[in-house]
């Protein structure tokens, strides 16, 4: 009887341990909660989790890079409009019927546009980083692994547009020189905008690839880690039946043991 009781107790303990494991899985929704549930599986899950989290942050970095490029491109767009207006006023000043007062009025507007260009250069910033007033390489980590980085180059647009910013049609700047300066400025600004546009397209493509890669990694982790609720519920029901059977056997064994002791007494 003692041996039988020991076997039943061992079975009950196994049932209880399995029940606790099932409860933990059902509560967490995970098949693998720790290394004890599967050491190799846990290592794979940890690697995939690192990849998923790394990619998620990399996507945020990519979108920050896109936003930075958009801000810089927006500032250049405003400068381009102002330079075109300066060019238009320069051509207008070549009208022989204009008086000195008329040309002074045209120069006043040009000066305002030059001030506006300088203000745009000064105020075009992203997170405190000047984008149009210095040559700097801003690096963005765009992947979960080393070497996955993209550099966005800022430019000192002010120094490149010095000729436009110094145009003064009332103080010696010829129309030919002014037009040459504006044409050069338009080329410079257009080239910088083209570079930023290409950078935005590249980063947008990177963001799409990272997002898809993250979806794939998350799905792979889910297949290993997540619990099959239907299967777990079935196992729980079977475990409950096994536990009830063990309890019944133990009760019967205890009853029989009591009867034997009663006879012996």
Secondary structure in CASP SS format (residue, H / E / C, confidence):
PFRMAT SS
TARGET T0000
AUTHOR 0000-0000-0000
METHOD secondary structure of the structure
MODEL  1
X C 1.00
X H 1.00
X H 1.00
X H 1.00
X H 1.00
X H 1.00
X H 1.00
X H 1.00
X H 1.00
X H 1.00
X H 1.00
X H 1.00
X H 1.00
X H 1.00
X H 1.00
X H 1.00
X H 1.00
X H 1.00
X H 1.00
X H 1.00
X H 1.00
X H 1.00
X H 1.00
X H 1.00
X H 1.00
X H 1.00
X H 1.00
X H 1.00
X C 1.00
X E 1.00
X C 1.00
X C 1.00
X C 1.00
X C 1.00
X H 1.00
X H 1.00
X H 1.00
X C 1.00
X H 1.00
X H 1.00
X H 1.00
X H 1.00
X H 1.00
X H 1.00
X H 1.00
X H 1.00
X H 1.00
X H 1.00
X H 1.00
X H 1.00
X H 1.00
X H 1.00
X H 1.00
X H 1.00
X H 1.00
X H 1.00
X H 1.00
X H 1.00
X H 1.00
X H 1.00
X H 1.00
X H 1.00
X H 1.00
X H 1.00
X H 1.00
X H 1.00
X H 1.00
X H 1.00
X H 1.00
X H 1.00
X H 1.00
X H 1.00
X H 1.00
X H 1.00
X H 1.00
X H 1.00
X H 1.00
X H 1.00
X H 1.00
X H 1.00
X H 1.00
X H 1.00
X H 1.00
X H 1.00
X H 1.00
X H 1.00
X H 1.00
X H 1.00
X H 1.00
X H 1.00
X H 1.00
X H 1.00
X H 1.00
X C 1.00
X C 1.00
X C 1.00
X C 1.00
X C 1.00
X C 1.00
X H 1.00
X H 1.00
X H 1.00
X H 1.00
X H 1.00
X H 1.00
X H 1.00
X H 1.00
X H 1.00
X H 1.00
X H 1.00
X H 1.00
X H 1.00
X H 1.00
X H 1.00
X H 1.00
X H 1.00
X H 1.00
X H 1.00
X H 1.00
X H 1.00
X H 1.00
X H 1.00
X H 1.00
X C 1.00
X E 1.00
X E 1.00
X C 1.00
X C 1.00
X E 1.00
X E 1.00
X C 1.00
X C 1.00
X E 1.00
X E 1.00
X E 1.00
X E 1.00
X E 1.00
X E 1.00
X E 1.00
X E 1.00
X E 1.00
X C 1.00
X C 1.00
X C 1.00
X C 1.00
X C 1.00
X C 1.00
X C 1.00
X E 1.00
X E 1.00
X E 1.00
X E 1.00
X E 1.00
X E 1.00
X E 1.00
X E 1.00
X H 1.00
X H 1.00
X H 1.00
X H 1.00
X C 1.00
X H 1.00
X H 1.00
X H 1.00
X H 1.00
X C 1.00
X C 1.00
X C 1.00
X C 1.00
X C 1.00
X C 1.00
X C 1.00
X C 1.00
X C 1.00
X H 1.00
X H 1.00
X H 1.00
X H 1.00
X H 1.00
X H 1.00
X H 1.00
X H 1.00
X H 1.00
X H 1.00
X H 1.00
X H 1.00
X H 1.00
X H 1.00
X H 1.00
X H 1.00
X H 1.00
X H 1.00
X H 1.00
X H 1.00
X H 1.00
X H 1.00
X H 1.00
X H 1.00
X H 1.00
X H 1.00
X H 1.00
X H 1.00
X H 1.00
X H 1.00
X H 1.00
X H 1.00
X H 1.00
X H 1.00
X H 1.00
X H 1.00
X H 1.00
X H 1.00
X H 1.00
X H 1.00
X H 1.00
X H 1.00
X H 1.00
X H 1.00
X H 1.00
X H 1.00
X H 1.00
X H 1.00
X H 1.00
X H 1.00
X H 1.00
X E 1.00
X C 1.00
X C 1.00
X H 1.00
X H 1.00
X H 1.00
X H 1.00
X H 1.00
X H 1.00
X H 1.00
X H 1.00
X H 1.00
X H 1.00
X H 1.00
X H 1.00
X H 1.00
X H 1.00
X H 1.00
X H 1.00
X H 1.00
X H 1.00
X H 1.00
X H 1.00
X H 1.00
X H 1.00
X H 1.00
X H 1.00
X H 1.00
X H 1.00
X H 1.00
X H 1.00
X H 1.00
X H 1.00
X H 1.00
X H 1.00
X H 1.00
X H 1.00
X H 1.00
X H 1.00
X C 1.00
END
